[in-house]
Every structure is written in C-alpha cells, then in structure tokens.
Amino acid sequence: LSYRWLLNEFPVFIALDKRRFVSQTNGNLYIANVEASDKGNYSCFVSSPSITKSVFSKFIPLIPQSDRAKVYPADIKVKFQDTYALLGQNVTLECFALGK
C-alpha cells in the first residue's frame, strides 16, 4: 500500500517537508509545530499498485488553536512490536516523540 494525504480537494496533495511526514507503515500524517496555514480538511489517499485500486478517507478537519497557554506533556511511546526481517532485505523502523 502507498499512503498520501490531500488538503481540501483532489489533487492538492500535502508536500512532505521537515514539518510533515506520512508513515508508510500505518498511513498516519504527522505534523510537527502546527501553523495557521495547516488549517483545512484532510483526506488520506491509499493506493495499491498490485491491484490497481485507490480509496479516499472521509475528510478530517484540522483547526489550529492559537491558545499558547496550553502546554501538553510529551507523548513518548515505549511499547514497540517485535520486528522481523529477512537477511539481505530492507527494514524501516519509525519512532515518534510528540510534545513540547
């Protein structure tokens, strides 16, 4: 499967950069340091080259809050699944720490 996210309408796909990352493991969109320009309706676009089929998720609204007084603790996940890989093959490991 291949995951991409679009903003507000097709075909405006999210450009990946230092702030935005799409996990090809689970399809999640991660945005570091949300900005006012991130406001909008997001939809996940999933495609499978092997069966030549694609689907869109429902739109998910994102409304950045300007209240800087709220500080959230870091969200550190330390429970990881066992990962197996065949010798000579590539493996991708992802780790995310969220918060300020």
C-alpha positions as CSV (number, residue, x, y, z in Angstrom):
1,L,0.0,0.0,0.0
2,S,1.0,3.6,-0.6
3,Y,-0.3,6.5,1.6
4,R,-0.7,10.1,0.6
5,W,-2.7,12.9,2.2
6,L,-4.6,15.7,0.4
7,L,-5.7,19.0,1.7
8,N,-9.2,20.4,1.0
9,E,-9.6,18.9,-2.5
10,F,-8.2,16.5,-5.0
11,P,-5.4,16.7,-6.3
12,V,-3.9,19.0,-3.7
13,F,-1.5,16.6,-2.0
14,I,0.4,17.5,1.1
15,A,4.0,18.3,0.3
16,L,6.3,16.4,2.6
17,D,9.0,18.6,4.3
18,K,10.7,19.0,7.6
19,R,7.4,19.6,9.4
20,R,5.2,16.9,7.6
21,F,5.7,13.2,7.3
22,V,3.5,10.4,6.2
23,S,4.2,7.0,7.7
24,Q,4.2,4.3,5.0
25,T,3.7,1.7,7.8
26,N,0.4,2.9,9.1
27,G,-0.6,5.9,6.9
28,N,-0.6,8.4,9.7
29,L,0.2,12.0,8.8
30,Y,2.5,13.7,11.3
31,I,2.8,17.5,11.5
32,A,5.5,19.0,13.8
33,N,4.8,22.5,15.0
34,V,1.3,23.1,13.6
35,E,1.0,26.5,11.8
36,A,-2.1,28.5,10.9
37,S,-1.6,27.5,7.3
38,D,-2.2,23.9,8.2
39,K,-5.9,24.6,8.7
40,G,-8.2,22.7,6.4
41,N,-9.8,19.4,5.6
42,Y,-7.5,16.4,5.3
43,S,-8.2,13.1,3.5
44,C,-6.0,10.0,3.3
45,F,-5.4,8.6,-0.2
46,V,-4.5,4.9,-0.2
47,S,-3.4,3.1,-3.3
48,S,-2.4,-0.5,-4.1
49,P,-0.3,-0.9,-7.2
50,S,-0.7,-4.7,-7.1
51,I,-4.5,-4.5,-7.6
52,T,-4.5,-1.0,-9.2
53,K,-7.1,0.3,-6.8
54,S,-7.2,3.5,-4.7
55,V,-9.5,4.8,-2.0
56,F,-10.0,8.1,-0.1
57,S,-10.9,8.5,3.5
58,K,-13.6,10.9,4.7
59,F,-12.3,14.4,5.2
60,I,-10.9,15.2,8.7
61,P,-11.0,18.9,9.7
62,L,-7.9,20.4,11.4
63,I,-8.4,23.7,13.2
64,P,-5.2,25.0,14.7
65,Q,-5.7,26.7,18.1
66,S,-3.9,29.9,18.9
67,D,-4.0,29.4,22.6
68,R,-0.3,29.3,23.5
69,A,-1.1,29.0,27.2
70,K,-1.8,25.3,26.9
71,V,1.3,23.1,27.2
72,Y,0.9,19.4,26.7
73,P,3.3,16.9,28.1
74,A,5.4,14.9,25.7
75,D,3.8,11.7,24.4
76,I,6.5,9.1,24.5
77,K,5.5,5.6,23.4
78,V,7.9,3.0,24.6
79,K,6.0,-0.2,23.7
80,F,7.3,-1.5,20.4
81,Q,6.3,-4.6,18.5
82,D,8.9,-7.2,17.6
83,T,10.2,-6.6,14.1
84,Y,11.5,-9.4,11.9
85,A,13.4,-9.0,8.6
86,L,14.9,-11.4,6.2
87,L,18.7,-11.2,5.8
88,G,19.6,-9.0,2.9
89,Q,16.3,-7.2,2.9
90,N,15.5,-3.6,3.8
91,V,13.6,-2.7,7.0
92,T,12.1,0.6,8.1
93,L,11.8,1.5,11.8
94,E,9.8,4.5,12.9
95,C,9.9,6.3,16.3
96,F,8.0,9.5,17.1
97,A,8.1,11.7,20.2
98,L,5.4,14.4,20.4
99,G,5.0,17.4,22.6
100,K,6.9,20.5,23.7
